[in-house]
Amino acid sequence: MEVGFLGLGIMGKAMSMNLLKNGFKVTVWNRTLSKCNELVEFGASIGETPAQVVKKCKLTIAMLSDPAAALSVVFDKDGVLEQTGSGKGYIDMSTVDPETSSKISQAITSKGGAFLEAPVSGSKQPAETGQLVILAAGDKGLYEESIPAFDVLGKKSFFLGQVGNGAKMKLVINMIMGSVMSAFSEGLVLSERSGLNPHDLLDVLDLGAIANPMFKGKGPAMLKSNYSPAFPLKHQQKDMRLALALGDENAVSMPVAAAANESFKKARSMGLGDLDFSSVHEILKMTKD
């Protein structure tokens, strides 16, 4: 199967590499084209524009940073829409709001193409190891056609129905994740300030009912102030903002998420946006009695 892939950031690069290693022919595009070179060494072809990739490939996947980037790749000059038509499938795996997904879906289907939103749960390491969880919604036929690619990219795929449901599910998941990370950071700081050994806290948490891979994977690095980005903080804050907007739309009070969002916003304002989202820990460490 030949697949187009648009966007070679932390996630997109790992995902397209997995496709190449599993026998897919992949044509890649990135706004900074030099980022494509490493993938060419593994057999990828380069498309000069998103339109060129779509023209060449029956199925094109996008993994982009935010709603503005997702819309730009589709609607701008030399964008996806210029070469979309009957027989073409477009899968947007970016994390965006439901309105953005719906706008892209309407544009693609109006040209005769098929659209699937398929944001993922998981960050850099699961992307590298093909252990993502794929949250798809939209065209059921395109979903079924994409299963071979999804089986390479993820450990489990869900089909959630109409366009927008995938985006909503991803925002709810990331809202929970951001809120938990904020509380976890508070706990690490509180344990140390109150005279406890935070490493002991990690050991106790790992044996209890709230043990989870995020605490185990992120905790030791956080205690060393190591925030090598698996999921950049700026993207986590973007997702918190979009989740809070979804809450407003549905009249859901979200005080915990709102408070966590303020911490992520403060971290961004202090220049931590490109570090891992766990760097929100630094903001709490700076708070003095």
C-alpha positions as CSV (number, residue, x, y, z in Angstrom):
1,M,0.0,0.0,0.0
2,E,1.3,3.5,-0.9
3,V,0.5,6.1,1.8
4,G,1.1,9.9,1.9
5,F,2.2,11.4,5.1
6,L,2.0,15.2,5.9
7,G,3.8,16.5,9.0
8,L,7.1,15.2,10.4
9,G,7.2,16.5,13.9
10,I,7.9,14.3,16.9
11,M,4.9,12.1,16.2
12,G,4.7,12.2,12.4
13,K,8.3,11.3,12.0
14,A,8.0,8.2,14.2
15,M,4.7,7.1,12.6
16,S,5.9,7.4,9.0
17,M,9.1,5.6,9.9
18,N,7.0,2.7,11.3
19,L,5.1,2.5,8.0
20,L,8.3,2.4,6.1
21,K,9.8,-0.3,8.3
22,N,6.6,-2.4,7.8
23,G,6.7,-2.4,4.0
24,F,4.5,0.6,3.1
25,K,5.6,2.9,0.3
26,V,5.4,6.3,1.8
27,T,5.6,9.8,0.3
28,V,6.2,12.5,2.9
29,W,5.9,16.2,3.1
30,N,6.8,18.7,5.8
31,R,6.7,22.5,5.8
32,T,10.4,22.4,6.4
33,L,11.3,20.0,3.6
34,S,14.8,19.2,5.0
35,K,13.0,17.2,7.7
36,C,12.1,14.7,5.0
37,N,15.7,13.7,4.3
38,E,16.2,11.2,7.1
39,L,13.1,9.3,5.9
40,V,14.3,9.3,2.4
41,E,17.3,7.2,3.7
42,F,14.7,4.6,4.7
43,G,13.0,4.6,1.3
44,A,10.5,7.4,1.5
45,S,9.7,9.7,-1.4
46,I,9.3,13.4,-1.0
47,G,6.3,15.4,-2.2
48,E,7.0,19.1,-2.8
49,T,3.5,20.1,-1.6
50,P,0.5,18.5,0.1
51,A,-1.3,18.6,-3.2
52,Q,1.5,16.6,-4.9
53,V,1.3,14.0,-2.1
54,V,-2.4,13.6,-2.5
55,K,-2.2,13.4,-6.3
56,K,0.3,10.5,-6.0
57,C,-1.3,8.5,-3.1
58,K,-4.8,7.0,-2.7
59,L,-4.5,7.4,1.1
60,T,-3.0,10.4,2.8
61,I,-2.4,10.8,6.5
62,A,-1.8,14.1,8.3
63,M,-0.3,14.6,11.7
64,L,-0.1,18.4,12.4
65,S,0.5,20.6,15.4
66,D,-2.8,22.5,15.8
67,P,-6.1,23.5,14.1
68,A,-4.5,26.3,12.2
69,A,-1.9,24.0,10.7
70,A,-4.5,21.3,9.9
71,L,-6.7,23.9,8.1
72,S,-3.7,25.5,6.2
73,V,-2.5,22.1,4.8
74,V,-6.0,21.5,3.4
75,F,-7.2,24.9,2.2
76,D,-4.0,26.9,1.3
77,K,-2.5,27.1,-2.2
78,D,-1.1,23.7,-3.2
79,G,-3.1,22.1,-0.4
80,V,-4.8,18.8,0.0
81,L,-8.1,20.1,-1.5
82,E,-6.6,20.8,-4.9
83,Q,-6.0,17.2,-5.7
84,T,-8.8,15.6,-3.6
85,G,-11.5,13.7,-5.6
86,S,-13.2,10.4,-6.0
87,G,-11.0,7.5,-4.8
88,K,-8.9,9.7,-2.5
89,G,-8.9,9.2,1.3
90,Y,-7.7,11.8,3.8
91,I,-7.0,10.9,7.4
92,D,-6.3,13.7,9.8
93,M,-4.6,12.3,12.9
94,S,-3.9,15.7,14.4
95,T,-5.5,16.8,17.7
96,V,-8.0,19.5,16.8
97,D,-11.4,20.7,17.9
98,P,-14.5,19.1,16.5
99,E,-15.4,22.2,14.4
100,T,-12.0,22.0,12.6
101,S,-12.6,18.3,11.8
102,S,-16.1,19.0,10.5
103,K,-14.8,21.8,8.3
104,I,-12.1,19.7,6.8
105,S,-14.6,16.8,6.4
106,Q,-17.1,18.9,4.5
107,A,-14.5,20.2,2.2
108,I,-13.0,16.8,1.4
109,T,-16.4,15.1,0.9
110,S,-17.7,17.9,-1.3
111,K,-14.9,17.1,-3.7
112,G,-15.8,13.4,-3.7
113,G,-13.1,12.3,-1.3
114,A,-13.5,10.3,1.9
115,F,-12.5,11.7,5.3
116,L,-11.6,10.2,8.6
117,E,-10.4,11.9,11.7
118,A,-8.1,9.7,13.8
119,P,-6.4,11.5,16.6
120,V,-4.2,9.2,18.8
121,S,-3.7,8.6,22.5
122,G,0.0,8.3,23.1
123,S,3.2,10.3,22.6
124,K,6.7,9.8,21.3
125,Q,7.6,6.4,22.6
126,P,4.3,4.7,21.7
127,A,4.5,6.3,18.3
128,E,8.0,4.8,17.8
129,T,6.9,1.4,18.9
130,G,3.5,1.2,17.2
131,Q,1.6,1.3,20.5
132,L,-0.7,4.3,19.9
133,V,-4.4,4.1,20.5
134,I,-6.3,5.4,17.4
135,L,-9.6,7.2,17.9
136,A,-11.2,7.3,14.5
137,A,-14.5,8.7,13.3
138,G,-16.0,9.5,9.9
139,D,-16.1,7.4,6.8
140,K,-16.5,3.7,7.9
141,G,-15.3,2.4,4.6
142,L,-12.1,4.5,4.8
143,Y,-11.6,3.3,8.3
144,E,-11.8,-0.4,7.2
145,E,-9.5,0.3,4.3
146,S,-7.0,1.9,6.7
147,I,-6.8,-0.9,9.2
148,P,-3.5,-2.3,7.8
149,A,-1.9,1.1,8.4
150,F,-3.5,1.5,11.8
151,D,-2.4,-2.0,12.8
152,V,1.2,-0.8,12.3
153,L,0.8,2.5,14.0
154,G,-1.2,1.4,17.0
155,K,-2.1,-1.4,19.4
156,K,-5.8,-0.7,19.2
157,S,-8.2,1.3,16.9
158,F,-11.6,2.5,17.8
159,F,-14.3,3.6,15.4
160,L,-16.4,6.2,17.2
161,G,-19.0,7.1,14.7
162,Q,-19.6,10.5,13.1
163,V,-16.9,13.1,12.5
164,G,-16.2,15.1,15.7
165,N,-16.4,12.2,18.0
166,G,-12.7,11.3,17.6
167,A,-11.7,14.9,18.3
168,K,-14.0,15.0,21.4
169,M,-12.6,11.8,22.8
170,K,-9.0,12.9,22.4
171,L,-9.7,16.3,24.0
172,V,-11.4,14.6,27.0
173,I,-8.4,12.2,27.4
174,N,-5.8,15.0,27.2
175,M,-7.8,17.1,29.6
176,I,-7.7,14.3,32.1
177,M,-4.0,13.7,31.4
178,G,-3.1,17.4,31.9
179,S,-5.1,17.7,35.1
180,V,-3.5,14.6,36.5
181,M,0.0,15.8,35.6
182,S,-0.7,19.1,37.4
183,A,-1.8,17.2,40.5
184,F,1.1,14.8,40.3
185,S,3.5,17.7,40.1
186,E,1.9,19.3,43.1
187,G,2.3,16.0,45.0
188,L,6.0,15.8,44.1
189,V,6.7,19.3,45.3
190,L,4.5,18.8,48.5
191,S,6.3,15.6,49.4
192,E,9.8,17.2,49.2
193,R,8.8,20.5,50.9
194,S,7.2,18.6,53.8
195,G,10.4,16.6,54.4
196,L,9.6,13.4,52.5
197,N,11.7,11.7,49.9
198,P,9.9,12.1,46.6
199,H,11.5,8.9,45.3
200,D,9.7,7.1,48.1
201,L,6.5,8.7,46.9
202,L,7.0,7.3,43.4
203,D,7.6,3.8,44.8
204,V,4.4,4.0,47.0
205,L,2.3,5.3,44.1
206,D,3.5,2.5,41.9
207,L,2.2,-0.1,44.3
208,G,-1.2,1.5,44.9
209,A,-4.6,1.9,43.1
210,I,-3.5,5.0,41.2
211,A,-0.4,3.4,39.7
212,N,-0.1,4.3,36.0
213,P,2.5,4.4,33.2
214,M,2.7,8.2,33.3
215,F,3.8,8.4,36.9
216,K,6.3,5.6,36.4
217,G,7.7,6.9,33.2
218,K,7.7,10.6,33.9
219,G,8.3,10.8,37.7
220,P,12.0,9.9,37.9
221,A,12.9,12.3,35.0
222,M,10.8,15.1,36.6
223,L,12.8,14.7,39.8
224,K,16.0,15.3,37.8
225,S,14.4,18.3,35.9
226,N,14.8,16.3,32.7
227,Y,12.0,17.4,30.4
228,S,13.1,16.0,27.0
229,P,9.9,16.5,24.9
230,A,7.8,13.4,24.2
231,F,4.6,15.6,24.2
232,P,5.5,19.4,24.2
233,L,3.9,21.5,26.8
234,K,2.6,24.0,24.3
235,H,0.5,21.2,22.7
236,Q,-0.8,20.1,26.1
237,Q,-1.9,23.6,26.9
238,K,-3.6,23.9,23.5
239,D,-5.5,20.7,24.2
240,M,-6.6,22.0,27.6
241,R,-7.9,25.2,26.0
242,L,-9.8,23.2,23.4
243,A,-11.2,20.9,26.1
244,L,-12.4,23.8,28.2
245,A,-14.1,25.3,25.1
246,L,-15.9,21.9,24.6
247,G,-16.9,22.1,28.2
248,D,-18.4,25.6,27.7
249,E,-20.2,24.4,24.7
250,N,-21.8,21.6,26.7
251,A,-22.4,23.6,29.9
252,V,-20.0,21.4,31.9
253,S,-18.2,22.9,34.9
254,M,-14.5,22.0,34.8
255,P,-12.8,23.8,37.7
256,V,-10.0,21.3,38.0
257,A,-9.1,21.4,34.3
258,A,-9.3,25.2,34.4
259,A,-6.9,25.4,37.3
260,A,-4.5,23.0,35.5
261,N,-4.7,25.0,32.3
262,E,-3.6,28.1,34.2
263,S,-0.4,26.3,35.3
264,F,0.3,25.2,31.7
265,K,-0.3,28.8,30.5
266,K,2.1,30.1,33.1
267,A,4.7,27.5,32.0
268,R,4.3,28.6,28.4
269,S,4.7,32.2,29.4
270,M,8.0,31.3,31.0
271,G,9.4,29.7,27.9
272,L,8.8,26.1,28.7
273,G,6.4,25.4,25.7
274,D,8.9,23.3,23.7
275,L,9.8,21.1,26.7
276,D,7.8,18.0,27.7
277,F,4.4,18.8,29.3
278,S,5.7,17.4,32.6
279,S,7.8,20.6,32.8
280,V,4.7,22.2,34.4
281,H,6.4,20.7,37.5
282,E,8.9,23.6,37.3
283,I,6.2,26.2,37.8
284,L,5.2,24.6,41.1
285,K,8.8,24.2,42.2
286,M,9.2,27.9,41.8
287,T,6.3,28.7,44.1
288,K,7.6,29.8,47.5
289,D,6.0,29.8,50.9
